[in-house]
Structure formats: C-alpha cells, structure tokens
Amino acid sequence: MISMTERAAAKAKEILEQKGMAQGALRVFVVGGGCSGFQYGMALAREIEEDDFVIEDKGVRLVVDPESATLLQGAEIDYVDDLMRAGFTIYNPNAVRTCACGQSFSTAEGGGTPRPCH
C-alpha cells in the first residue's frame, strides 16, 4: 500500500525515539482542502484505530485510515533535506495534479472521500 525510502524510515525512527514513542507509529492521512482538493497529513500515533491499515516498512509502523488508504495506494514517503526545505514528502501515483508546495493534490475523476479535518 505505502512504502518508505530508507531516508524517511531513518528520520521517522529518530522522531519516534526523540518523542519517547519507539513503539509508536506514523499516521499518514488525507484530508479535504489545499489548493488542489486533497491535502496530506502526518502525525505520531500512540494508538491504532480498529479499522486502520497497519503497514510495517523498514522497521517503522505506518497507520492509515480506510478513506485515506484508497487515495494513497502505491505511494512512497521520502524525507528531503536540501537548501529549500526539510521534511517528509509523499510521492503519490494517484495524484494527477499537485500544487507547488507538494502538500496538496487531486486525483483523476476526483475519486475518494477524505477524512474530515479534526
């Protein structure tokens, strides 16, 4: 479903350990909004919801809600650290259009229903 590069996995492990959550997970989700229709989100997760998908990749647990999972199928998470910015980036094969910030996207035919913002 979702994979991580070695660089992203190393950074996620580092963050989880710094926050005292070595047994925690990285929640990846999609919400409505942004300039292109959908927006990516990430958060540290101590708990897993009953209907979440749990993916283990390179020693990191990723959790994804069912609504976001359909929009993130086949996506890859990377960690970029260059002169312009540092942070996680999601390469999503389902995105047919993205905005310049890389945090907002739309899919063909506008498919999927994102989880509402909390």
C-alpha positions as CSV (number, residue, x, y, z in Angstrom):
1,M,0.0,0.0,0.0
2,I,2.5,2.6,1.2
3,S,6.3,2.3,1.3
4,M,9.1,4.4,2.7
5,T,12.6,5.2,1.5
6,E,15.5,4.3,3.8
7,R,16.0,8.0,4.5
8,A,12.3,8.5,5.5
9,A,12.4,5.4,7.7
10,A,15.5,6.6,9.5
11,K,14.0,10.0,10.1
12,A,10.7,8.6,11.3
13,K,12.6,6.2,13.8
14,E,14.6,9.2,15.0
15,I,11.5,11.3,15.6
16,L,9.6,8.5,17.3
17,E,12.5,7.8,19.7
18,Q,13.0,11.5,20.5
19,K,9.3,11.7,21.4
20,G,9.6,8.6,23.6
21,M,7.4,6.7,21.3
22,A,9.7,4.0,20.0
23,Q,6.8,1.6,19.9
24,G,4.5,4.2,18.3
25,A,3.6,4.6,14.6
26,L,3.5,7.3,12.0
27,R,-0.1,8.1,10.9
28,V,-0.4,9.1,7.3
29,F,-3.7,10.6,6.2
30,V,-5.5,12.6,3.6
31,V,-8.0,15.5,4.4
32,G,-10.1,17.7,2.1
33,G,-8.6,21.1,1.4
34,G,-5.5,22.6,0.0
35,C,-5.2,24.3,-3.4
36,S,-5.8,21.0,-5.4
37,G,-8.6,19.4,-3.4
38,F,-6.8,16.9,-1.0
39,Q,-4.1,17.6,1.4
40,Y,-1.6,15.2,3.0
41,G,-1.1,14.9,6.7
42,M,1.2,13.0,9.1
43,A,1.2,12.6,12.8
44,L,2.7,10.5,15.5
45,A,0.3,7.8,16.7
46,R,0.3,6.1,20.1
47,E,-2.9,4.1,19.3
48,I,-4.3,2.4,16.3
49,E,-7.9,2.6,15.4
50,E,-9.9,-0.6,14.9
51,D,-10.3,0.0,11.1
52,D,-6.8,1.3,10.4
53,F,-4.5,-0.4,8.0
54,V,-1.1,-1.1,9.6
55,I,1.9,-1.3,7.3
56,E,5.4,-2.2,8.6
57,D,8.2,-1.0,6.4
58,K,11.9,-0.8,7.2
59,G,11.2,-1.0,10.9
60,V,8.6,1.7,11.0
61,R,4.8,1.1,11.6
62,L,2.6,3.3,9.4
63,V,-1.1,3.5,10.1
64,V,-3.7,4.7,7.5
65,D,-7.4,5.1,7.8
66,P,-9.5,3.3,5.2
67,E,-10.7,6.5,3.5
68,S,-7.1,7.7,3.0
69,A,-5.8,4.3,2.0
70,T,-7.7,4.4,-1.3
71,L,-6.0,7.7,-2.1
72,L,-2.6,6.6,-1.0
73,Q,-2.4,3.2,-2.7
74,G,1.1,2.8,-4.0
75,A,2.5,6.0,-2.5
76,E,6.1,6.3,-1.3
77,I,7.2,8.5,1.6
78,D,10.6,10.1,1.4
79,Y,12.5,12.6,3.6
80,V,14.0,15.6,1.8
81,D,16.6,17.8,3.4
82,D,18.1,20.4,1.0
83,L,18.6,24.2,0.8
84,M,14.9,24.9,0.1
85,R,13.2,22.7,2.7
86,A,13.4,19.8,5.0
87,G,10.6,17.3,5.7
88,F,8.6,14.3,4.6
89,T,7.4,14.2,1.0
90,I,4.8,11.8,-0.4
91,Y,5.1,10.6,-4.0
92,N,1.6,9.5,-4.9
93,P,0.9,7.7,-8.2
94,N,-2.8,8.6,-7.8
95,A,-2.2,12.3,-7.9
96,V,-2.8,13.8,-11.4
97,R,-2.2,17.4,-10.2
98,T,-0.3,18.8,-7.3
99,C,0.3,22.3,-6.1
100,A,3.8,23.9,-5.8
101,C,4.1,23.1,-2.1
102,G,3.7,19.4,-2.7
103,Q,1.2,19.0,0.2
104,S,-2.0,19.3,-1.9
105,F,-3.2,17.1,-4.8
106,S,-6.1,15.9,-6.8
107,T,-6.9,12.5,-8.4
108,A,-8.3,11.5,-11.7
109,E,-12.1,12.0,-11.6
110,G,-11.8,13.4,-8.1
111,G,-12.0,9.9,-6.7
112,G,-12.1,9.1,-3.0
113,T,-13.5,10.7,0.1
114,P,-11.0,12.1,2.6
115,R,-11.5,12.0,6.3
116,P,-12.7,15.4,7.6
117,C,-10.2,17.7,9.4
118,H,-10.4,17.4,13.2
